[in-house]
Amino acid sequence: MLRYVRQRLIGVFFTFIIIVALLFFILHAMPGDISSSPKIKEPQRIAIRAKYRLDEPQPVQFVHFIKNYLNLDFGYSFFVRPGTPVKEVILDRLPITVQLNLFATLLTIPLGMFFGITMALKKNSLYDHVASSFVILFISAPSFVVAAVLQYFIAYRLQWLPLTLAPEPTLNWTKFVSMILPILALSFGNIATMSRMLRAELSEALTSDYMLLAKAKGLTYGQSIMRHALRNAMVPMAAQFLYLVVWLLSGSIVIENIFGVPGLSKILIDAINSKDHWLSLGVLYFYVLIGLVLAIAGDLSYGLIDPRIRMGGKHSES
């Protein structure tokens, strides 16, 4: 197991380093730089170019950039929030992004499990065929298409819910109601994905040999499902719950901008459009770090749950 953990941590470390370098050089390859804006006066321009080594080759800039990050100096926003440290901007916009993704997770997991279990138990029935059609539809449809459809029919035509997020400083009932549409748009595709995966795992478990053994032992069909089939089907699904958060975070980049949610994703797009490189890199690295941490947690949880992975590590060592 220790070898398995070590391999995953080494892989995540090198993945993070490669992504950090790629993002840095891609953003710096864009035309212009943070000091080229006409809004910046000449004394400020000289100070910025000296501080961030903008007159030196990009590899030297990258080394200096890494040193600053290791000293927890993440730079400043120059255009989106002028003069504000990147860390403060992230912490200021983080709560609404966390709220949106938390509510989407709380909706996705129970509904995904419900539809996955019921589809497997009623396999090849009319319910299964209809539900599977919707699953394929929502897996295939991009999140921005789902968001546009929800906005048009529910917010514009029926006027049941607000079109965009309410500008409330704290989470109250008005703000929560205005978050329902972005939560739904963020959740539908992930509910469909989880339902499909759980249906496949549970369908396989229901036809396995241990279900016949459980029936021979005198267990009822319901007891066999709860004690054996569902438990075994949930083993590969356990890690998927952590990957789900990664999927939601990636989806929120689009959803936040469509619904005007002032979260991290919204400010990321604003920073990229305004060439606010230090803010763009700070938000991107935050997303990458969260994604990699959740991915390694998912891998490790799978290794803890499934003993075959631990045994595989022991065999390979011997």
C-alpha positions as CSV (number, residue, x, y, z in Angstrom):
1,M,0.0,0.0,0.0
2,L,2.9,2.4,0.8
3,R,4.3,1.7,-2.6
4,Y,1.0,2.5,-4.2
5,V,0.7,5.8,-2.3
6,R,4.3,6.7,-3.2
7,Q,3.7,6.1,-6.9
8,R,0.5,8.3,-6.9
9,L,2.2,11.1,-5.0
10,I,5.2,11.2,-7.3
11,G,2.9,11.2,-10.3
12,V,0.8,14.0,-8.9
13,F,3.9,16.1,-8.1
14,F,5.3,15.8,-11.6
15,T,1.9,16.4,-13.1
16,F,1.5,19.6,-11.1
17,I,5.0,20.9,-12.1
18,I,4.3,20.2,-15.8
19,I,0.9,22.0,-15.7
20,V,2.4,25.0,-13.8
21,A,5.1,25.4,-16.5
22,L,2.7,24.9,-19.4
23,L,0.2,27.5,-18.0
24,F,2.9,30.0,-17.3
25,F,4.5,29.8,-20.8
26,I,1.1,29.7,-22.6
27,L,-0.1,32.8,-20.9
28,H,3.2,34.6,-21.4
29,A,3.1,33.7,-25.1
30,M,0.0,35.8,-25.6
31,P,0.6,39.2,-27.2
32,G,1.4,42.0,-24.8
33,D,2.1,41.8,-21.1
34,I,0.9,43.2,-17.8
35,S,2.9,46.4,-18.3
36,S,1.7,47.2,-21.8
37,S,-1.7,48.6,-20.8
38,P,-2.1,52.4,-21.5
39,K,-3.7,52.7,-18.1
40,I,-0.4,52.1,-16.4
41,K,1.9,55.2,-16.0
42,E,5.5,55.1,-16.9
43,P,7.0,54.9,-13.4
44,Q,4.6,52.0,-12.5
45,R,5.5,50.3,-15.8
46,I,9.3,50.4,-15.0
47,A,8.7,49.1,-11.4
48,I,6.5,46.3,-12.7
49,R,9.0,45.2,-15.4
50,A,11.8,45.2,-12.8
51,K,9.8,43.3,-10.1
52,Y,8.7,40.5,-12.4
53,R,11.8,40.4,-14.6
54,L,9.8,41.1,-17.8
55,D,12.9,42.3,-19.7
56,E,14.6,38.9,-19.1
57,P,14.1,35.6,-21.0
58,Q,10.9,33.7,-20.1
59,P,12.8,30.8,-18.5
60,V,14.4,33.3,-16.1
61,Q,11.0,34.8,-15.5
62,F,9.6,31.4,-14.7
63,V,12.4,30.6,-12.1
64,H,11.7,34.0,-10.5
65,F,8.0,33.3,-10.5
66,I,8.5,29.9,-8.8
67,K,10.7,31.5,-6.1
68,N,7.9,34.0,-5.4
69,Y,5.3,31.3,-5.1
70,L,7.5,29.3,-2.8
71,N,7.7,32.4,-0.6
72,L,3.8,32.7,-0.8
73,D,4.1,35.8,-2.9
74,F,1.3,35.2,-5.5
75,G,1.6,38.7,-7.1
76,Y,-1.1,41.3,-7.5
77,S,-4.1,41.9,-9.8
78,F,-3.4,44.7,-12.2
79,F,-6.6,45.2,-14.1
80,V,-9.5,43.2,-12.6
81,R,-8.9,44.3,-9.0
82,P,-6.0,46.8,-9.4
83,G,-3.5,46.6,-6.5
84,T,-5.2,43.7,-4.7
85,P,-3.1,40.7,-3.9
86,V,-4.1,37.6,-5.8
87,K,-4.6,35.6,-2.6
88,E,-7.2,38.2,-1.4
89,V,-9.1,38.1,-4.7
90,I,-9.3,34.3,-4.5
91,L,-10.4,34.2,-0.9
92,D,-13.0,36.9,-1.7
93,R,-14.5,35.0,-4.6
94,L,-14.1,31.5,-3.2
95,P,-17.2,31.3,-0.9
96,I,-19.8,31.6,-3.7
97,T,-18.0,29.0,-5.8
98,V,-17.9,26.6,-2.8
99,Q,-21.6,27.2,-2.1
100,L,-22.6,26.5,-5.7
101,N,-20.5,23.3,-6.0
102,L,-21.6,22.1,-2.5
103,F,-25.3,22.4,-3.3
104,A,-24.7,20.7,-6.7
105,T,-22.8,17.9,-5.0
106,L,-25.6,17.4,-2.4
107,L,-28.1,17.2,-5.3
108,T,-26.0,15.0,-7.6
109,I,-25.0,12.2,-5.2
110,P,-28.5,11.2,-3.9
111,L,-30.2,11.5,-7.3
112,G,-27.4,9.8,-9.1
113,M,-27.5,6.9,-6.7
114,F,-31.4,6.7,-6.8
115,F,-31.6,6.6,-10.6
116,G,-28.6,4.2,-10.9
117,I,-30.0,1.8,-8.4
118,T,-33.6,1.8,-9.7
119,M,-32.5,1.5,-13.3
120,A,-30.4,-1.6,-12.4
121,L,-33.2,-3.2,-10.4
122,K,-35.6,-2.6,-13.3
123,K,-33.2,-3.4,-16.1
124,N,-34.8,-3.6,-19.6
125,S,-38.1,-2.3,-18.3
126,L,-39.9,0.7,-19.7
127,Y,-38.6,2.8,-16.8
128,D,-35.0,1.7,-17.6
129,H,-35.3,2.6,-21.3
130,V,-36.9,6.0,-20.6
131,A,-34.4,6.8,-17.9
132,S,-31.4,5.6,-20.0
133,S,-32.6,7.9,-22.8
134,F,-32.5,10.9,-20.5
135,V,-29.1,9.8,-19.2
136,I,-27.7,9.7,-22.7
137,L,-29.2,13.0,-23.5
138,F,-27.7,14.8,-20.5
139,I,-24.4,13.1,-20.8
140,S,-24.2,14.3,-24.5
141,A,-25.5,17.8,-24.0
142,P,-22.9,20.4,-23.0
143,S,-23.5,22.2,-19.8
144,F,-23.9,25.6,-21.5
145,V,-26.7,24.1,-23.7
146,V,-28.5,22.8,-20.6
147,A,-28.1,26.2,-18.9
148,A,-29.5,28.0,-22.0
149,V,-32.5,25.8,-22.1
150,L,-33.2,26.2,-18.4
151,Q,-32.9,30.0,-18.7
152,Y,-35.2,30.2,-21.7
153,F,-38.0,27.9,-20.4
154,I,-37.9,28.3,-16.6
155,A,-36.6,31.8,-16.2
156,Y,-37.8,33.6,-19.4
157,R,-40.9,31.8,-20.5
158,L,-42.4,30.5,-17.3
159,Q,-40.7,33.1,-15.0
160,W,-40.5,30.6,-12.1
161,L,-36.9,31.4,-11.2
162,P,-34.6,34.4,-11.7
163,L,-32.5,34.5,-14.8
164,T,-29.2,35.3,-13.0
165,L,-27.8,35.2,-9.5
166,A,-29.3,37.7,-7.0
167,P,-26.7,40.3,-5.9
168,E,-27.0,39.5,-2.2
169,P,-23.9,39.8,0.0
170,T,-24.8,36.7,2.1
171,L,-26.6,33.5,1.5
172,N,-30.3,34.0,2.2
173,W,-33.5,32.6,0.7
174,T,-33.5,35.1,-2.2
175,K,-30.0,34.2,-3.1
176,F,-30.6,30.5,-2.7
177,V,-33.6,30.6,-5.0
178,S,-31.6,32.4,-7.7
179,M,-28.9,29.7,-7.4
180,I,-31.4,26.9,-8.2
181,L,-30.9,27.2,-12.0
182,P,-27.1,27.2,-12.0
183,I,-27.2,24.3,-9.5
184,L,-29.5,22.3,-11.9
185,A,-27.4,23.2,-14.9
186,L,-24.3,22.0,-13.1
187,S,-25.8,18.8,-11.8
188,F,-27.8,17.3,-14.6
189,G,-24.8,16.0,-16.6
190,N,-23.1,14.6,-13.4
191,I,-26.3,12.9,-12.2
192,A,-26.6,11.2,-15.6
193,T,-22.9,10.1,-15.5
194,M,-23.2,8.7,-12.0
195,S,-26.5,7.0,-12.8
196,R,-25.0,5.2,-15.8
197,M,-21.9,4.1,-13.9
198,L,-23.9,2.8,-10.9
199,R,-26.4,1.0,-13.1
200,A,-23.6,-0.8,-14.9
201,E,-21.8,-1.8,-11.6
202,L,-25.0,-2.9,-9.9
203,S,-26.3,-4.8,-12.9
204,E,-23.1,-6.8,-13.0
205,A,-23.3,-7.5,-9.2
206,L,-26.9,-8.7,-9.5
207,T,-25.8,-11.5,-11.9
208,S,-22.8,-12.6,-10.0
209,D,-22.3,-15.9,-8.3
210,Y,-22.5,-14.6,-4.7
211,M,-26.1,-13.5,-5.3
212,L,-27.0,-17.2,-6.0
213,L,-25.1,-18.1,-2.8
214,A,-26.9,-15.5,-0.8
215,K,-30.2,-16.8,-2.1
216,A,-29.2,-20.4,-1.2
217,K,-28.3,-19.2,2.3
218,G,-32.0,-18.1,2.7
219,L,-31.6,-14.3,2.3
220,T,-34.5,-12.5,0.7
221,Y,-33.9,-10.6,-2.6
222,G,-33.9,-7.3,-0.8
223,Q,-31.4,-8.6,1.8
224,S,-29.1,-10.0,-0.9
225,I,-29.1,-6.6,-2.7
226,M,-28.3,-4.6,0.5
227,R,-25.7,-6.9,2.0
228,H,-23.9,-8.1,-1.1
229,A,-24.8,-6.5,-4.5
230,L,-25.0,-2.9,-3.5
231,R,-22.0,-3.1,-1.2
232,N,-19.8,-4.6,-4.0
233,A,-21.2,-2.1,-6.6
234,M,-20.3,0.8,-4.3
235,V,-16.6,-0.2,-4.2
236,P,-15.7,1.4,-7.5
237,M,-18.2,4.2,-7.0
238,A,-16.6,5.4,-3.8
239,A,-13.7,7.1,-5.5
240,Q,-16.0,8.6,-8.1
241,F,-17.6,10.7,-5.4
242,L,-14.3,12.6,-5.1
243,Y,-13.9,12.8,-8.9
244,L,-17.4,14.2,-9.0
245,V,-16.2,17.4,-7.3
246,V,-13.5,17.8,-10.0
247,W,-16.2,17.5,-12.7
248,L,-18.3,20.0,-10.9
249,L,-15.4,22.5,-10.6
250,S,-14.6,22.2,-14.3
251,G,-18.3,22.7,-15.2
252,S,-18.7,25.7,-13.0
253,I,-16.3,27.7,-15.2
254,V,-19.0,27.8,-17.8
255,I,-22.0,28.0,-15.6
256,E,-20.8,30.8,-13.4
257,N,-20.3,33.0,-16.5
258,I,-23.6,32.2,-18.0
259,F,-25.6,32.9,-14.8
260,G,-23.4,35.9,-13.7
261,V,-22.2,34.1,-10.5
262,P,-19.3,36.3,-9.1
263,G,-17.2,33.3,-8.2
264,L,-13.7,32.2,-9.1
265,S,-14.6,31.0,-12.6
266,K,-16.1,34.4,-13.4
267,I,-13.0,36.3,-12.3
268,L,-10.8,33.8,-14.1
269,I,-12.5,34.6,-17.5
270,D,-12.3,38.4,-16.7
271,A,-8.6,38.0,-15.8
272,I,-7.8,36.1,-19.0
273,N,-9.7,38.6,-21.2
274,S,-7.9,41.6,-19.6
275,K,-4.5,39.9,-19.7
276,D,-4.2,40.0,-15.9
277,H,-1.6,37.2,-16.0
278,W,-0.8,37.0,-12.3
279,L,-4.5,36.7,-11.3
280,S,-5.1,34.2,-14.1
281,L,-2.3,32.0,-13.0
282,G,-3.3,32.2,-9.4
283,V,-6.9,31.1,-10.1
284,L,-5.7,28.4,-12.6
285,Y,-3.2,27.0,-10.1
286,F,-5.8,26.9,-7.4
287,Y,-8.1,24.9,-9.6
288,V,-5.3,22.5,-10.7
289,L,-4.2,22.0,-7.1
290,I,-7.7,21.2,-5.9
291,G,-8.3,18.9,-8.8
292,L,-5.1,17.0,-8.3
293,V,-5.6,16.7,-4.5
294,L,-9.1,15.3,-5.1
295,A,-7.8,13.0,-7.8
296,I,-5.1,11.6,-5.5
297,A,-7.6,11.3,-2.7
298,G,-9.9,9.3,-5.0
299,D,-7.1,7.0,-6.1
300,L,-6.0,6.4,-2.5
301,S,-9.6,5.8,-1.3
302,Y,-10.0,3.2,-4.1
303,G,-6.8,1.6,-2.9
304,L,-8.0,1.5,0.7
305,I,-11.4,0.1,-0.3
306,D,-10.3,-2.5,-2.9
307,P,-7.8,-4.9,-1.4
308,R,-6.7,-6.1,-4.8
309,I,-4.8,-2.9,-5.4
310,R,-2.9,-3.4,-2.1
311,M,-2.2,-7.0,-3.0
312,G,-1.0,-5.9,-6.4
313,G,1.5,-3.6,-4.8
314,K,2.8,-6.4,-2.6
315,H,3.2,-8.8,-5.5
316,S,5.0,-6.3,-7.7
317,E,7.4,-5.6,-4.8
318,S,8.2,-9.2,-4.4
